[in-house]
Amino acid sequence: MKKLLATTILTSLLACGAGTAFAQEMDELTFQLKWVNQGQFAGYLVAKDLGYYEEEGLDVTINPGGPDIAPEQVIAGGGADVITTWMAAALAARERGVQLVNIAQPFQGSALQLVCSEESGVTSTDDFPGKTLGVWFFGNEYPFYAWMAKLGYSTEGGEEGVEVLRQAFSADPLIQGQADCISTMRYNEYKQILDAGIPEDSLTVFNFLDEGVGMLEDGLYVLEDRLEDEEFVDQMVRFVRASMRGWEYAAANPEEAAEIVLENDMSGALTLESQVYQVEEAAALVGDSAALDMEAYEQTVQTLLNAVSPDNPAITGEPEGAYTTVVTDKLAE
């Protein structure tokens, strides 16, 4: 009996030791989001909540972003191993010395829109002169300036140009009548407009991609020198694989995914309805593969080269080494 008891205790200790060893073998990663926890990032939050990262041997910490957080600066300062950001911001940061490299591109479509109210009288781009247009900055302004340059409109105001309103990240300027048109994301601010009681059929919507100035949005980026480490590359392969599983699950189960988002919401301001909508719209942007589409990449680069911003240009020349297929190639094997 004593021998059996001793054996049981020893087995239990070994099991505990094995569990500890397993936990110690988990690779720790810090992932920085571009914005706060919301349906835009449902795939990653789902992957963590459902244990997909853990199954890949990864202990992933997901840090939310916010209006005062630039993922490019966070990773440059050593605060993250991988970030999600728009390609415009990544390429601009790379030109300025932060050697970001795109390793995967989950978002294949574009959700960036310019939405105009019925009262504005805008029904086509010919109606823009003399209007006030809301524009997001902090790297989000580049496609807008490329678009205005393409149309030949000044952004300094006047009857032949447009007045630029530096827009906060909300739909308030349109709802409150402060601007004729505003920037929105299909999965976020556009829903705010509809929730304010403004009929969808009264709005004129311009998708930047359809206007020929689209650019790639949420991609995954790391610092270039980290890719020299084969172990880190392997971690990124596992991270992207688990993340895409998360997106696949979110697309198939938007309400459950939205509930996971709400569990991670620090503001308490999100609603289940809004997040189900956001999950569905965001998941629709995710491709079957996380591989970078080269045609979309080239369009993004040309859009940025054509952006004429009064503050600073997006990029001044063709980027080199700004993407790699090493991760997605391994995923396809």
N, C-alpha and C positions, 0 to 999 in steps of 0.2 A: 504494500500500500504506500509505504514511504517512498519506494523507488518510483512508483507510478506518479505520486505527487511531485517528486523532484523532476521527473521527466516532463510533466505538464508545465511546471514553472519554467524549466529551461526552454521548452518549446515556445512559451509565451514571451519570454525575454528575447529569444531569437527573432520572433515575429515582430516584436517592438523594435528591435535593432534593425531588422530588415526594412521596416517602415521608415525609420529615421534615415537610414542610408538612402532609401528611395527619395525621400524628401530632399536630402542634401544633393542628390544628383539632378534635381530639377534645375533647368537653366533659367535664371531670372532675367526678365526683360521689362523695360519701362517703355510704354507706348503713350505718346503725347497726341491728343486729339486737337483738331483745329478749332473746335468750338465746344460749348457745354454738352453734357450728356443729353442726347436727344436721338430721335429716330434716324437721323442722318448717319449715326454710328451704330445702329442696331446690330449689325452683323458681328461687330467686335464684342459688344456687351453680351450678346447671346453666346458667342464662342467661349467667353469667360464663365458665364453663369452655368452653362450646360457642360462645362468641363472639357471642351474640345482642346483648349490649350494644354490643359493638364495631361490629356491623353497623348499629346505630342511631346511630353516631357518639359513643358514650359510653365514657369510661374510668372504670369504676366500682370503687371500693374498698369492699369489704364488711368491716365491723368486727364481730366477734362480741361478744355481750353476756356477762353473767355475773351472779352473785349480788350483786355490788357495783356493777353498772352499770345506771343508769336511763336509757333512751333519751331520755326527756323532758328530763332534765338535760343530756345530751350535746348535743342539738340546741339547747337554750337557750344553751349556752355556746359555740356555734359549731363544735362538733366533728363535725357531720353536716349534710348537706343534706336528707336524708329518713330517716325511721325507720320501723320496724314495731313496733307495740305494740298492746295491747288498748285498746278504746275507753274502758273505765272509767278507765284510767290517763291517757289523753289528755284526757278531759273534766275529770277532777279537776285535772290540771295546767293546763288552760286557765282554769278558775275561779280558780286561784291565780296567774295572770299569765303563763303560758307560752302564747302564742297559737297553739296547734296547730290545724291544719285537716286533716280527713280528705279525701284526694284520690282514694282508691281503696280497695276492700274485697275483696281476693282471697279471704279466708276468709269464706264465707257461712254455714257451720254452726258448731256449738260442740263442742269436745272436752272441756270441763270436766265432771268427774264427781265424785260422792262415792261411794266404794266401801266397803262394809261387810263384815266377815268373818262367816263362819258362826258363830263363837264369840260374836259380839256379840249374836246373837239379833235383830238388826234385819232386818225384812222389809218394813217400811213406815215412813212418816214418823211414824206413831203410836208407834213404838218408840224415837224419839230421846230423850225425857226420861230423864235420869240417865246418858246415854252421853257418852263422850269423843269429840269429833269433831276431826280434824286440819284445820287451815285455813291456807292460804297468805296471807301479808300482802303488803305493798309494793304495794297496789292490787288484789291478787287476792282480797281478802277481801270486797269489796263485794257480789257476788251471794249469798255465803253469808249475810251479815247481812240482806239483803233477803228471802231465803228464810225465815230464822228469824222475822223480823218478820211475814211473811205467815202462817206457821204459828202464831204467837203464843207462841213459846218464848223464854224468857230465855236469854241467853248468859253468864249469871253463875254457872252451875252449879246444883246442888240437884236434888231429885227431880223437879221440874216443869220444869227447864231443861236446858240442855246445857253440858258443860264444853268450853271451847275450848282445843285444843292448838295452839300456834304451831308449825306444821309446816315442816320444812326441805323443800327441793325434791327429795324422794326418797320411796320407798314404805316405808322402813324402819319407821315407826311401826306400820303394819298388820302387816308381816311379823314384827316382833319383839313384837307384842302390846301395844304402848304406847297404842294408840287403837282404839276400836271401828270407826270409819270414818275414812277419810282422803280428802283432795283428790287427784285424779289427772287427768292429761291422757290421753285415750284413746290417743294416739300415743306416750306416753312411760312414765309411772309405772305405768299399767295393765299394760303389758307386763312391767315389773319384777316385779309381783305374780305374774303367770303364770309367769315364769321362775324364781321362787322355789319353784315346785312346788305352788302353791295352785290347786286346780281351779277353772276358770271358773264351773262350775255351782254352786259353793258360795258364790259372791259375790252380794251384793245391790248393784245399781248404780243410782244416781240421776243422770240427766243434767239439768243445771241448766236447759237449754232446755226440756225436757219438763216441768219443774216450774214453768214460767212465770216464771223469773227468769234466763233466759239473757241473755247479752250478747255483742256482737260481739267477736271476738278479733283475730287479726293483721290489722290494716289498715295503710295507708301514710299517713304524716302529714308535713307540712311546716309551717314557720312562715308565718303569715298574710301578713306583709309581702312575702315572697318571691313571692307570687302576683301582685303588681303588675307584675312583670317578665315580659313576654310571652316572652322568650327562655327564662327558667326554666320557665315553663309548658310550653313546647315540649319542653324536656329531660325534664320529668316525663311527658309523653305518650309519649315514646320509651322512657323507663325502664319505665313500666307495661306498655307493649306487649311489650317484650323479656322482662319478668318473667313475664307470662302465657304467653308462648311457652315459657319455662323450665318452668313448672308443667305445661303440656300435655305436654311431653316427659317430665317426671318421672313423670306418671301413666301414660304409655304404656310407660315403660322404668324401672320402679322399681329394678331391680338395678343398672343403669348409674348411675342417679341416686344410689343409695346409695354406690356406689364413689366418686363425685365428692365426696359428703359426707365419706367417710372420708379422702380426700386432703386435705381442709381441716380435719380434726379435730386440734386441738392437744393434746388430752388423751391420745390413744392408747387411750382406754378403751372406745370404741365398737366394736361388732362389725357385720359385714355383715348378719347375720340381724336384729339389732335395728333397723338402719337401713332395711333393705328394708321391714320392718313399719311403721316410722315414716313412711317416704315414702308408702307406700300409704294409711295412715290420714290423713296430712296432706293429700295430694292429693285425697282424697275430700271434704275440706272446701272446696276451691276451686270457685267457681262458674264458669259459662261466661263470665260477664262480671265485670269488676272494679267494676261500678257498685254504689253503696251502695243497699241495699234499705231503703226508708224505714220499712216496718213493723218490721223488725229494729232499725233505729235508734231508733224510738220505744220499743220494748220495752226496749232498753238504757237509755235515759234514765229510764224509769219505774222500772226495777230499781234504778238508782243513787239516784234520789230517795227510794226506799223503804228504802235500806240504812241501818241504824242501827248504826254502828260505835262502840265505846267510845273509839277513838283520835281519829277525825275523820270527818265525813261525806264521802261521795264528792263530791256536788255539792249545793248548796242551792237551786238554781233551774234553770229551763229554760235550756239553753245557747243562745247566739245566734252564728251564723257559724261553727259548729264543723265544717261540712263544705262541700264545693263539688263541683259536677259538671262543672266546666270541663274537667278532664282526661279523664274518662270520656266526656263528650259528644264531645270531639274524636276519641277512639278509635272511637266509633260512627259517625263520618262516613264 
